[in-house]
Amino acid sequence: MLTTNLKDKLWDLRQRQNLAELMPLFSELKLKYPHDQELQCLEASLERSRGEIKKSNVSLKEIRETSSNEALNPRLFMEEGLNFLYLGDSYNGLEKFLACYSLVKNKFEEKNLAMQSLINAMISLDNLGQSFAFTQEEFNKLTADIEIPVAYSATIEMLNLYKYFRNGDLALIDSMNITNIGQAKFFKFYQALLPYHRFYYPHLIENELENLLTSKSELYLKSYRLRTLLKSLHPDDESTKKISEVIDRLYSWVWRFMSAPSDSDWSRIVMTLDQLEKLSSSQLSVDDSEKLTCALGWLGLLDPKFAKSTEKLLSLFRTSESGDFHKIHQLEKLVIKYLQAKLNKDEYILSDYKNAIKAHPLYNHPDIYFRNFIENKTGQSTNNDFAKILEIFQEIKPTQKKTAKTSTLVIDLRYYKIQNGSDAPTISQNMTQALELFSKNESISDGEFFSSIFGIFEFDSVIHNSKLYTILWRLKKLCLDQLDFKVKNGRIHVSGSWKNIKFIELPTVIKIMRSSTPGFFKNYSDSKPMATTFKSDKILTSECLLSINESLTRSDIEKRIGKSRPTCNRLINKWRSSGLLEIEGSGPSTRYRISKKIEYRGKYE
């Protein structure tokens, strides 16, 4: 049977993630005591540390099923709670931690486990947006006559930092001297890189970089967190399953992108958004919900192209309401809604949001700059980077209202809107982009046109000509007598005058954002892309839809597309020569099937 000292050593090594020393000792003891509950719980804990959460849950379930209630190890409750916490289920996690504490609180030899139970209970309460003051008081009583381990005191320090930040007590955070490079130090660096408050120190990381990189501290997810601070990506980041870390990264990088937009920073955000979408089944803590709502809100505000998509992405998560728990993000959300109403020129809602913002307790806080969005101050009592953000939102103009009937055609590239005087506007991404393309090219090949506007890189006149002539007819009708469009020898020619056609150009930040589109936007965008040759498990060839699991005769295809036999023969021959179709059999029994060499691309609705 394991001694108490040996148990404590094992779990101390596990907590400090000292696997080099832990694993040989664990393997040796596992062979010696194969049915020991403590070792079984440790094995489940190690599985969770490797990201094998399902396997860990199965291991813990087997322990519970093979043990009587009286023989259950308190450590089992702890590991079950940590697994719940890992999955974002703080409610059930809290229940397990308190159950563990009730079993060990009066046992001196289990005092370390009792402390860990209360620490994790405090984390769970904080995740749920609840005060942990009573639990912290219980922790203080428990540790009144002993020295608190550094890891536990650091966690409490971190939780208090979170609380100060939520309440806007940024000066208090700035005044704290945190020497240990742990979670509290990381959070102090993290909030110092957010430009919307007085204690913004973008050069802090540069000065501390050597200490951060060479430190032998046991900072949780150290490499990932350091890359978040340094705005860098690594292939290992894709394996991170901790949703809170991905959201922390996204929130920080969105703010830093707004202060200095660049293609490289946007590419990093795009990759982070795609990683986030893969974790969309997660339950979010209150803090994660607030940060994700704000980060996606800013992106939707910067570019209306992303607005609906970010809303749909957010809806995939199980979010939590904060109420008054998170004051600083509550104010931030109000500001986002205010700016959206301002861009939409919704005067009634704008007034309501403005009143709500001015009534917020942090509105006049001298260290927080959100009020500058309302008072239209640029750079007054702020830092240079926040002043740049204010300028971005001044550059992004509200949607244009209808004007009196004129001969001028206004093309708003931001909203994909074409306005002809007082007529109802035409909303079309394809048409606005086509006009922009033609304004720079008097003649363009049909293949180049389709690749630029529809993203189709293999133009097929049989399949695509009807779409081409339709959009050109719509453009000619819209432009009246100003422009004329003709197709000759595979090229589109534009003639006429652009004198009365005005383009509302895109701000720089939107040009950067539209240069690379996150994968989630393609999945959740309201706009329907034009059908390409390929679909997920089907292929669209003209009007003929063939499933990968079926083969059709020539007469079947005739019925499917409703074309004559000569037309059907011509299309089939073209699809075969293009490698789209494979032939099975010969003579009257000839059948056609989609080629197995085709790469089936993402979901199409």
N, C-alpha and C positions, 0 to 999 in steps of 0.2 A: 504493500500500500504506500502511496506517495506521502511523504512527510509534508508538514505545513511549510517548512522552509523551502523544500523543493518546488512545491506548488507556486509559492510566491516568486521564486526565481524564474520559473517558466513564464508566468504571466507578466513579470516585469520586463523580461526580454521581448515578449510579444508586444507589450505596450510601447516599448522603445523601438520596435521594428528592427531589433538586432537579430536578423535571421541567420547570420553567419554563425553565431554562437547557439542560437535556439534550435535550429534544425537537427544538428547531430545529437544533441541531448534529447530532443523530442523523439527522434527515431529510435534511439536506444531504449527509452522508457516505454515506447509504444510496443516494442517487441516483448518487453518484460511484463507489462501490465496491459494486455490488449483490450480488456473490458472495463478499464477505469473510466468513470464518467468525466473526470476532470480532463483527461487526455482526449477523450472524444469531443468534449466541448472546445478544447484548444484546436483540434483538427478542423472543426467547423469554422472556428474563428480564422484560421489560416486560409481556408477556402474562400471566405468572404474577402480577405485581404487581397486575394488573387483575382477578384471580380467574379468568382464562381458562386454567386448568391443563391441560385437555385439549388446547386449541390449542397451548399451550406444549410439551407432550409431543410432539405431532405435528411441530412445527417442529424440535425437537431430534432426533427420529428421522430426519427428512429430511436433516439435516446429517450424521448418522452414516452414512446409507446412500449419500450422494453423495461421501463422502470416504474415502480409503484410510486404513488404520490408522496409517501413518507420518505422514500429513498432519493427523491429528486435533489440534485445538486443545485444550490443557489446560482452557481455559475451558468446553469442552463437558462434560467430566467434572464440573466444578463446578456447572454449571447443572442437569445431570441429578441430581446429588446433592441440590441445593436443591429440585428438584421432588419427589423422593422424601421429603424432610424435610417439605415442605408437606403431603403426603398422609399423614404419620404413619409412613412406612416408614423407620425409622431404620437398620435393618440394611443395606438397599441404599444408603441415603444415605451411611452410613459407608464402604462399599466404594468409592463414587465419590470421596469426599473424599480417601481415602488414595491412590487411583490418581492423582488430580490432584497430590497432594503429591509423589509419587514422580517425576512428570515435571518438576516445577519447583524442587525443593528445592535443587538445585545451580546454579540460574540466578539471578544477582544481579538481573537486570532483572525477574524474576518473583517477587521476594521478597514483595511484597504479596499475590499470589495464593497463595503458599506459606503465609503467615500465615493467610489466610482459610480455606485447606483445613484447617489444624490446629484453628482455632477451631470450624469446623462439625463436625469430627470429635469434639471435646470435647462439643459440644451433643448429638450423636448418641449418644455413650456415656452421657451423663447421662440422656437419654431412655430408654435401654435398662436403666437401673439399674446401670450399670457405672462403675467408677472411671476417671477421666480423668487420673490423676496422671502416668502415663508420657507421655501426649500433651502435657500441660502442661510437663513437663520438656523435651520435644523443642522445644516452642514457645520456652521460655526460652533454649535453646541457639541457636535460629535468630535470636532478636532480641537476643542478648547485646551486640552492637555497634551497635545502631540504636535510635532512639526508637520506641516502640510507639504506633501510632495510637490516638487516644482511643476510637474505636469498639470496637477489639479489647480494650483494657484494661478497658473498661466491661463487655464481655461476660464476661470472666474474673471480674470482680468479682461479676457477677450469678450466675454458676455457683457461685462460692464461697458466696454468700448462700444459694442453694438448699441447698447441702450443710450449712451451719450450721443452717438451719431443720429439715431432715430429722433431724439429730442432736440437736435440742433445744437448740442453743447460741444461745438467743435473746438472752442478755445480750451476746454478742459482736456480734450484728447491731445491737443497740441502741447499742452503743458506737462503731459505724462512722460516720464523718463523710462522708457522700456528698453532694458539692456539685453534681455534674452531674445534671440532670433527665433521666435515661435509664432503662434497664430496671432497673438496680440500685435507683435511687431509687423507682421505681414499686413494686418488690417490698417495699422497706422500709415504704412506706406500706401496702401490701396486707396484710402480716402484722401491722401495728400495729392493724388493724381487726378482728382475730380475737380474741374475748373470752376465750379459754381459756388465756391466759398472762399473766404479770405485766407485760409491756411492751405492754399494750393501751392505745392512745391514740386514742379515738374523735374527739377534738377536734383531732387533728393536721391532718386534711385541711382543716378550717375555717380554721385558722391559715395553712395553706400554699396555700389555694385561689387567691388572686390570682397567686402565683408560678407555679402549675401552669397556669392558664388563659392567662397572658400570655407564658409562656416560648416562645421560638423553638427549643426543643430538637427533635431529630430522633427522639424517642421513637416506637418502632414501634407502630402503631395507637393513636396518642396519644389521639384523641377517644374511641374505644371504651373504652380503659383508664381514662381520666379519668371517664367515665360509670359505670364499674364501681365506682370509689372513691366517687363521689358518689351512688350508688344512683339513677341516672336512666336513662331509656330514650329512644331516638331512632329514627325510622323507618329511618335508615341502618344501624342495628344488625342488621336482618334480612338484610343482604347480607354480613355477616361469615361467612366460610367457615372461619376458623381455629378448630378444635375446642377447642384448649387455652385460648383466650381465653374461649369460652363456658363451659367448665367452671370456669375460675378465677372467673368472675362468679357462676355458680350456687353454688359452694362458699362464697364470701364472703357472698353474700346470704342463704343458708340460715342461717348462723350469726347474722347480724345480725337476721334475722327472728325467730329463737328468742329473742334477747335483748330484743326489743321488737316483739311480733306486731302487725301492722296490716293492714288490707285492701289498702292501696296497695302495701305491700311484697310481700304475697302475690300480687297481680296481676302484679307485675314478675317474680316467680319463675315463675308460670304461663307467661308469655310466653317466658321463657328456656328452660323445659322444652320448650315446643313448638318453639323454634328448635333445641334440642339434638337432638330426635327426628329432625329433617330431616337431621342430619349423622351419623346412627347407623351408617353404613357405614365410618366412619373407624377407622383403627388408632390406639389410644391409647398414649401414652408411659406409663412407670411412674408418673410424678407425676400425670398426668391420670387414670389408672385409680384411683389411691388417692383422689384428691379426689372423683371422681364416685361411687365406691363409698360414701364417707362421706356425701356430700351427700344421695344418694338413701336411704341407710340412716337418716339422721336424719328425713327426711320420712316414711318408712315406719314409723318408731318413734313419731312424733308422732300419726299417724292410721293405724290398721290398714287403713282403706279404700284407702290408697295402697301398702301393703306389697307385694302380689303384682304390681301394675302397675309399681312401680319396679324390682323384680327382673327382670321381663320386658324393660323398657326397657334395663337394664344389659346383659342377655344379647345385645342386638343389636350391641354394640360388641365389637371385638377388643381385649380388655384384656390387660394384662401383670402378672405377679406380681412383687412387690417384694422378698419375703423380708425380710431385715434391712436392706435399703437405705433404707427410709423409716420410721425408728423412730417418729416422732411420729404418723404416720397409721396405723401398725401398732397402736399403743396405742389410738388413736381407734376403730378398727374393733373391737377387743376390747371396748371400753366399750359400743359400740352393741349387740354381740351379748349382752353381759352384761345390759344393760337390757331387751332383748327377752326373754331367758330369765326375767328378773324379772317382766315383765308377764304372761308366760305361766305363771308359777309352776312352772317346770321346775327343781326343786331340784337335781337331779343335774348338769345342764348348768351351772346357775348357779354351783355350787361349782367346777366345772372352769374356767370362765371367770374367776372371781374369783382362783383360784390363778395362772392364766396372766397376769392383769393385774398382780398383786402381784409376780410374778417379772420383769416387764418392766423394762429398765434405766431407763426414764424415769418409772416409777411414783412414786418419791419425789423427783423433780426439784422443787426449790423454786419454779421459775418456771412450772411447768405444772400446771393445775388438774384434770386428768381424774380424779385420785384422789378428788376430792370426790364424784363420782357413787357411788363404792364405799363411802366412809366416811360417807355421808349428812350431810355438812357443808353448811350453807347460809350462804354468805357469809363463812365463816372463811378468812382469808388469800386472798381473791379480790377481784375488782372487783364493783361493783354489778350490772353487766349479766350477768355469769356467775352471780351469785346468783339473778337472775331466771330464768335457764335452769334452774337446779337446782329452783326452785320449780315451774316448769312440769311437770317430770317427777315431782315429788311430788304435783302435782294430778292427773296422769294415773294412775288406779288400775289395778291388775291386773284381768284378767277374773275375774268372780265365780265361785266354786266352787258346786257344787250344795249346796242347803241342805235342811234337814228339810222335810217336807211341810207347807205352810202354805196359807192362802187368799190370800196376797199374790202378786200377779203383778208381776214385776220386769222392766222394759223398759230394757235397756242400749243407749242410743243410739249409743255409741261403737262397739260391736261388732255392732250390729244384732241383738241377742240378746234373746229373750223367755224368761224362766225362770219356770216354775211349780213352786215347791218343788223336790222331788228328781227331778221328771220330766226327761227329756232336753230340753235347750233347743231352742227353735225359732230358727233363724238366717234372718232375712228382712229385707232393707233396706226393702222395700215395706211390710211389715206394721208394723214399728217406726215408720216415718215416718207411716203412716196413723193409728196410735194416738196419736202425738204431735199430729197435726193435729186429730183428733177431741177430744182433751183440751182444745183451745182453741176448738173450734167445735162447738156442739151440732147445728147444721144447716149443710150445705154443698152447693153444686150439684155435680152429677156432673161437669160440665166442669171446675170448679175443682179437684175431687178428682183427676181424671186429670192435669191440668197440674201439680199439686203433687207427685204421687207418681210418675207415669210420664213426665212431660215431654211429654205429648201435649196440644197446645193446640186441636185440633179434635175434640171428642168426637162420635162417631157411635154412636148407640144400637144400630144394627144390627150394627156391627162390635164394639163395646166392652162391650155389656151383659153378655155371658157372663163376661168378665174381671172386671167390677165385682161381679157376684153371687158369683163364686167367692171373691174376697178377703174380701168381707163375711161369707160363710159360714164361712171359716176363722177370721176374727176372732171371730165369735160363738161358735164351738166352743172357741176358745182362752180366751176370757174367761168361759166357763161362764155362770153366771147373773148376772154382774156388769153386763154391758152388752148392749144390744139394738140392732140396726141395721135400719132400714127405709128403703125408697126410695119416694118419692111425689112425683109431678109434677116429676120432674127434680132432686130434692134428696134428699140422704141425711140421715136424722135419727138421732141417737144419744141413747139414754136409759139410765138406770141410775146406779149409784154408782161413783165413781172412788176411793172411800175405800181400798180394798185393792189399788190399782194404783199401783206406785211407779216413777218414772222416774229413771234415773241420767243426769243431765244431762251435756252435752258441756262440756269445758273451753273457755275462750275461744279458745285457739289453734286448736282443731279446728273451732270454729264459723267462724272466719276461713278456714281451709283448705277447708272444704266449701262456702263461698260462691261459689267459682269453681274449676272443674275443668279441669286441663290437657287438651289434646287427646289426648295420649298415653294418658291414663287411659281414655278412651273406646275407644281401639284395643286396649289390652292388659289391660283389666280382666277378671277371671274372671266377674264378674256379667254376666248376659245381660239387656240392656234389653228391655222389652216391645216387640214389633214395632209400629212406627208405620205410618202409611199409606204412607210412602216408604221405598225401599231404594236401594242404589247404582245398579244397572242393572236393578232389578226393582221391582215394586210389589206390596204385599200388600193385597188387598182382600178382607176376610173370609177365606175359605180359598182364594181364587183367586189364583194366581201368574201374572202376565203378563209376558213379557219385552218389553223395549222394541223388540226386533227382530222381533217376531211379531205377527200379527193373528189373531183367533179369531172363529169364528161363534158364534151363540148356543148351538147344540148342543155346540160344543167347550167352552164355559164351563160348561154344565150338567154335562158329564162331569168337568171339572176340579174343580169344587167339590162334586159329588155332591148337588146340590139339585134340587128339582122345578122344572118350567118356571115356574110362577107366582112362586116365590121368586127364581128366576134373573132373571126379567123385572123384578121389583121392585128387585133389587140393581143390575142394569145401568142402570135408569132413575135410580137414586140416584147412581151413580158418574158418569153422564153429566151430571146436573144439578150435581154438585160439581166438574165440570171434570176428572175423573180419566181419563175415556175419550173417545176421538174415534171417530166413526162413518165407515166407508168403504163406499160403494156404497149400494144400496137393495134392498128386496124380499128374495128368497131368498139373494141374494149379499151381504147386509149382513155386514160384519165390524167388529170392534172392536179398537182399538189404544190403548195408553197415550198420553195427551196429551203433545205435545211441549213444552207450557208448564210441565210439572212440573219442579221442581228436585230432582234426585237427590242425596240426602245421603249422608254417609260410609258406610264399610264396616259391614255388619251380619253377624254370624255366628250 
